[in-house]
Amino acid sequence: MRRTGFLYDERFLLHRTGPDHPEAPERLEAAYQGISEAGLLDRLVLLKAVPAREEWIGWVHTPAHIACFRDACLACCTEYTEYCHPDNQMCRETYEVAMLAVGGVVEMVRLVMEGKLDNGFCAVRPPGHHAEPDKAMGFCYFNNVAVAARYLQHECGLQRIGIVDFDVHHGNGTQKVFERDPQVFYYSIHEHPTFAYPGTGREFERGVGEGMGYTLNTPVLPGMGDEEYKALIRKDLIPAFNRFKPEVILVSAGFDAHVDDDMSDIKLSTDGYSWITEQLVEMADLHSMGRLISVLEGGYSFERLPELVRNHMEILLGM
């Protein structure tokens, strides 16, 4: 049995997004429910969030974006409002919650790197992979995984960091942060940008300058499911990481490619998601001393999230 961390904090529920918004607090409650009802809490190392240092956020985001987001939240005098775009619903507490999400992910990274944990899953919100250096996008304000990768570079001295993004939407923010960085390999498998938000993540997007070849996108056409995902991951991701040999793997874990999730036209099954997690754990064991930190991104089916997160955690535990 692995020493697996589980980051969950009820303060993440304070980020309110208004009625009918898909990125709702109930998502996190559903994820927690799946883990609790499966009797996994006693087998996990439970973590609470700690606020991020603004210095860490500044490794990824511009001072103007940080200040504008903070000031907008402080000025919010209604129960919830939008920030820059109707997708980005927020409330007065959203800035504080976003800082907790980043800080919690960094704490998980620290514990894994110190050898106190083997791996971990961070059930956080708001999500992060759409957040670009200078703006919020797609429910995301600060890029949790990108800040974690910068922490690994600045504080842990790592030179080969692998990021795997299996959210059904391309992680435009993460790609933009690292597209010039040869020390971070960003891989994303997602619904084809012709059919899905945010319209980025085509196969020819391979990086810029010194980072050329360290971005790899695998777009998937609508209607595809388990067999296509397995073939593409075997063809693209596994050989790429065999060459890159990441010292740690960060995962943007989006569960919205499930056949029962209305957010996409991709048809992954629950077993298909389990297969993906198994491959990630095997790659971490092979290249990264088992060091894998998974961070919640999308996933909007309250009926399916409990089983998807439960299975994800059981595989991380090595059950």
C-alpha positions as CSV (number, residue, x, y, z in Angstrom):
1,M,0.0,0.0,0.0
2,R,1.4,3.4,-1.0
3,R,1.4,6.4,1.3
4,T,-1.1,8.5,-0.6
5,G,-2.1,12.0,0.4
6,F,-5.6,13.4,0.0
7,L,-6.1,17.2,0.0
8,Y,-9.6,18.3,0.8
9,D,-10.8,21.4,2.7
10,E,-14.3,22.6,3.3
11,R,-13.2,26.1,2.7
12,F,-13.0,25.2,-1.0
13,L,-16.8,25.2,-0.9
14,L,-16.9,28.9,-0.1
15,H,-16.1,29.7,-3.7
16,R,-19.7,30.3,-5.0
17,T,-20.6,30.4,-8.7
18,G,-24.3,31.0,-8.7
19,P,-27.2,28.8,-9.8
20,D,-26.8,26.5,-12.8
21,H,-23.1,27.1,-13.0
22,P,-21.3,23.7,-13.7
23,E,-18.3,24.4,-11.5
24,A,-20.3,24.2,-8.3
25,P,-19.3,23.3,-4.7
26,E,-21.3,20.1,-5.1
27,R,-18.6,18.8,-7.3
28,L,-16.2,18.6,-4.5
29,E,-18.8,17.1,-2.1
30,A,-19.4,14.4,-4.7
31,A,-15.7,13.6,-4.9
32,Y,-15.4,13.4,-1.1
33,Q,-18.5,11.2,-0.9
34,G,-17.0,8.7,-3.3
35,I,-13.8,8.4,-1.2
36,S,-15.7,8.4,2.2
37,E,-18.3,5.8,1.2
38,A,-15.6,3.5,-0.1
39,G,-13.9,3.5,3.3
40,L,-10.7,5.0,2.0
41,L,-10.3,7.9,4.4
42,D,-8.6,5.7,7.0
43,R,-6.0,4.6,4.4
44,L,-5.1,8.1,3.2
45,V,-3.0,10.8,4.7
46,L,-5.5,13.7,5.0
47,L,-4.3,17.2,4.3
48,K,-5.9,20.6,4.8
49,A,-5.0,23.6,2.6
50,V,-2.6,26.3,3.5
51,P,-2.6,29.7,1.8
52,A,-0.1,30.1,-1.0
53,R,2.6,32.8,-0.9
54,E,2.0,35.5,-3.5
55,E,5.6,35.0,-4.6
56,W,4.6,31.5,-5.8
57,I,1.7,32.9,-7.8
58,G,4.0,35.4,-9.3
59,W,6.2,32.7,-10.8
60,V,3.3,32.0,-13.2
61,H,0.9,35.1,-13.2
62,T,1.6,38.7,-13.9
63,P,1.3,41.3,-11.0
64,A,-1.5,43.0,-12.8
65,H,-3.6,39.8,-13.0
66,I,-3.0,39.0,-9.4
67,A,-3.9,42.5,-8.2
68,C,-6.9,42.8,-10.4
69,F,-8.4,39.5,-9.3
70,R,-7.8,40.2,-5.7
71,D,-9.3,43.7,-5.9
72,A,-12.3,42.4,-7.8
73,C,-13.1,39.9,-5.1
74,L,-12.7,42.4,-2.3
75,A,-15.0,44.8,-4.1
76,C,-17.7,42.2,-4.6
77,C,-20.8,43.3,-2.7
78,T,-23.2,40.7,-4.0
79,E,-23.4,37.0,-3.3
80,Y,-21.7,36.2,-6.6
81,T,-20.7,38.1,-9.8
82,E,-18.6,37.5,-12.9
83,Y,-14.9,38.2,-13.4
84,C,-13.9,39.3,-16.9
85,H,-16.2,36.7,-18.6
86,P,-19.6,35.1,-17.7
87,D,-17.7,31.7,-17.4
88,N,-15.8,33.1,-14.4
89,Q,-18.3,33.4,-11.7
90,M,-16.9,34.5,-8.3
91,C,-17.7,35.8,-4.9
92,R,-15.9,37.8,-2.2
93,E,-14.2,34.7,-0.9
94,T,-12.9,33.4,-4.3
95,Y,-9.5,35.0,-4.1
96,E,-8.8,33.5,-0.7
97,V,-10.1,30.1,-1.8
98,A,-7.9,30.2,-5.0
99,M,-4.9,31.0,-2.8
100,L,-5.8,28.0,-0.6
101,A,-6.1,25.8,-3.7
102,V,-2.6,26.7,-4.9
103,G,-1.1,26.5,-1.4
104,G,-2.6,23.1,-0.8
105,V,-1.2,21.7,-4.1
106,V,2.2,23.1,-3.3
107,E,2.0,21.5,0.2
108,M,1.2,18.1,-1.4
109,V,4.2,18.6,-3.7
110,R,6.5,19.4,-0.8
111,L,5.5,16.3,1.2
112,V,6.0,14.0,-1.8
113,M,9.4,15.5,-2.6
114,E,10.4,15.2,1.1
115,G,9.5,11.5,0.9
116,K,6.7,11.7,3.5
117,L,4.2,10.7,0.8
118,D,4.5,8.5,-2.3
119,N,1.8,10.3,-4.3
120,G,-1.4,12.3,-3.8
121,F,-4.7,13.7,-5.1
122,C,-5.7,17.3,-4.6
123,A,-9.5,17.8,-4.6
124,V,-9.4,21.5,-5.1
125,R,-11.5,24.3,-6.6
126,P,-11.4,26.6,-8.4
127,P,-9.6,24.5,-11.1
128,G,-6.6,26.0,-12.9
129,H,-5.5,24.7,-16.2
130,H,-7.2,27.3,-18.4
131,A,-5.7,30.3,-16.4
132,E,-3.1,32.1,-18.5
133,P,-0.3,34.3,-17.0
134,D,-2.4,37.5,-17.5
135,K,-6.0,36.4,-17.3
136,A,-8.7,34.1,-15.9
137,M,-10.4,31.7,-18.3
138,G,-12.9,28.8,-18.2
139,F,-13.6,28.8,-14.4
140,C,-9.9,29.1,-13.7
141,Y,-8.2,32.0,-11.9
142,F,-4.7,30.7,-10.8
143,N,-3.1,27.8,-12.5
144,N,-2.6,25.3,-9.7
145,V,-0.5,22.8,-11.6
146,A,1.7,25.4,-13.3
147,V,2.5,27.0,-9.9
148,A,3.4,23.5,-8.6
149,A,5.7,22.9,-11.5
150,R,7.5,26.2,-10.9
151,Y,7.8,25.3,-7.2
152,L,9.5,22.1,-8.2
153,Q,11.9,24.1,-10.4
154,H,12.6,26.9,-7.9
155,E,12.5,25.2,-4.6
156,C,13.4,21.5,-5.4
157,G,15.8,22.1,-8.3
158,L,14.1,19.6,-10.7
159,Q,15.0,19.8,-14.3
160,R,12.5,17.4,-15.9
161,I,8.9,17.8,-14.9
162,G,6.2,16.0,-16.7
163,I,2.6,17.3,-16.8
164,V,-0.2,15.1,-18.1
165,D,-3.6,16.8,-18.7
166,F,-6.5,14.4,-19.4
167,D,-9.3,16.9,-18.9
168,V,-11.6,16.9,-22.0
169,H,-10.7,20.5,-22.6
170,H,-7.2,21.6,-23.6
171,G,-5.2,23.2,-20.9
172,N,-4.3,26.4,-22.8
173,G,-3.0,28.1,-19.7
174,T,-0.6,25.4,-18.8
175,Q,0.7,25.2,-22.3
176,K,1.2,28.9,-22.6
177,V,3.2,29.1,-19.3
178,F,5.6,26.3,-20.4
179,E,5.7,26.5,-24.2
180,R,9.2,27.9,-24.1
181,D,10.5,25.8,-21.3
182,P,12.5,22.6,-22.2
183,Q,12.4,21.5,-18.5
184,V,8.7,21.0,-18.5
185,F,7.0,18.5,-20.8
186,Y,3.3,19.2,-21.2
187,Y,1.1,16.5,-22.7
188,S,-2.7,16.9,-23.2
189,I,-5.3,14.6,-24.6
190,H,-8.6,16.4,-25.2
191,E,-11.6,16.8,-27.5
192,H,-10.5,18.3,-30.8
193,P,-10.4,22.1,-30.6
194,T,-12.7,22.4,-33.6
195,F,-15.5,21.1,-31.4
196,A,-14.5,22.1,-27.9
197,Y,-13.5,25.0,-25.7
198,P,-11.0,26.8,-25.7
199,G,-10.1,26.1,-29.4
200,T,-6.5,25.4,-28.8
201,G,-4.4,22.3,-28.5
202,R,-3.9,21.2,-32.1
203,E,-1.2,18.6,-33.0
204,F,1.1,21.2,-34.6
205,E,1.3,23.1,-31.3
206,R,4.7,21.7,-30.2
207,G,6.3,24.5,-28.2
208,V,8.2,27.6,-29.0
209,G,12.0,28.3,-29.2
210,E,13.9,26.2,-26.8
211,G,10.7,24.6,-25.8
212,M,10.0,23.2,-29.2
213,G,9.2,19.5,-28.9
214,Y,8.3,19.7,-25.2
215,T,4.6,20.3,-25.8
216,L,2.5,17.4,-27.2
217,N,-1.2,17.5,-27.9
218,T,-3.4,14.6,-28.8
219,P,-6.8,15.9,-30.1
220,V,-9.6,13.4,-30.0
221,L,-12.7,13.5,-32.3
222,P,-16.2,13.5,-30.9
223,G,-17.7,10.1,-30.3
224,M,-14.3,8.4,-29.5
225,G,-13.9,6.5,-26.3
226,D,-11.8,3.9,-24.5
227,E,-10.1,2.1,-27.4
228,E,-9.1,5.3,-29.2
229,Y,-7.7,6.8,-25.9
230,K,-5.7,3.7,-25.2
231,A,-4.2,3.6,-28.7
232,L,-3.4,7.3,-28.7
233,I,-1.8,7.3,-25.2
234,R,0.3,4.2,-26.2
235,K,1.4,6.0,-29.4
236,D,2.0,9.5,-28.0
237,L,2.4,9.8,-24.3
238,I,4.2,6.7,-23.2
239,P,7.0,6.9,-25.8
240,A,7.4,10.7,-25.1
241,F,7.8,10.1,-21.4
242,N,10.1,7.2,-22.0
243,R,12.4,9.6,-23.8
244,F,11.9,12.6,-21.4
245,K,12.1,10.6,-18.1
246,P,10.3,13.0,-15.8
247,E,11.6,13.3,-12.3
248,V,8.0,13.9,-11.1
249,I,4.6,13.7,-12.8
250,L,1.9,16.3,-12.2
251,V,-1.6,15.4,-13.5
252,S,-4.4,17.8,-14.4
253,A,-7.2,15.3,-13.6
254,G,-10.3,16.3,-15.5
255,F,-13.1,13.7,-15.4
256,D,-15.4,15.5,-17.9
257,A,-14.6,13.2,-20.9
258,H,-16.8,10.5,-19.3
259,V,-19.7,9.3,-21.5
260,D,-22.2,10.5,-18.9
261,D,-20.7,14.0,-18.5
262,D,-22.6,16.6,-20.6
263,M,-19.5,18.8,-20.9
264,S,-18.2,17.0,-24.0
265,D,-19.0,14.5,-26.8
266,I,-16.2,12.1,-25.7
267,K,-17.3,8.6,-24.6
268,L,-14.7,7.5,-22.0
269,S,-16.1,4.9,-19.6
270,T,-15.3,4.6,-15.9
271,D,-13.0,1.7,-16.7
272,G,-11.3,3.8,-19.4
273,Y,-10.4,6.4,-16.8
274,S,-9.1,3.7,-14.5
275,W,-6.8,2.5,-17.3
276,I,-5.4,6.0,-17.8
277,T,-4.6,6.3,-14.1
278,E,-2.9,2.9,-14.1
279,Q,-0.7,4.0,-17.0
280,L,0.3,7.2,-15.1
281,V,1.2,5.3,-12.0
282,E,3.3,2.8,-14.0
283,M,5.1,5.7,-15.7
284,A,5.7,7.4,-12.3
285,D,7.1,4.1,-10.9
286,L,9.3,3.7,-13.9
287,H,10.7,7.2,-14.2
288,S,9.8,9.3,-11.1
289,M,10.3,7.1,-8.1
290,G,6.5,6.9,-7.9
291,R,6.2,10.6,-7.4
292,L,2.8,11.6,-8.9
293,I,0.6,14.5,-7.8
294,S,-2.9,14.6,-9.3
295,V,-5.0,17.8,-9.2
296,L,-8.7,18.0,-9.9
297,E,-9.7,20.0,-12.9
298,G,-13.1,19.3,-14.6
299,G,-15.7,16.7,-14.0
300,Y,-19.3,17.8,-13.8
301,S,-21.5,14.7,-13.5
302,F,-22.4,14.5,-9.8
303,E,-23.5,10.9,-10.4
304,R,-20.2,9.8,-11.8
305,L,-17.7,11.8,-9.9
306,P,-17.9,9.7,-6.7
307,E,-16.9,6.5,-8.6
308,L,-14.3,8.1,-10.8
309,V,-12.5,9.8,-7.9
310,R,-12.8,6.6,-5.8
311,N,-11.2,4.5,-8.5
312,H,-8.5,7.1,-9.1
313,M,-7.6,7.0,-5.4
314,E,-7.7,3.2,-5.1
315,I,-5.2,3.0,-8.0
316,L,-2.9,5.7,-6.4
317,L,-3.0,3.7,-3.2
318,G,-2.0,0.5,-5.0
319,M,-5.1,-1.4,-3.9
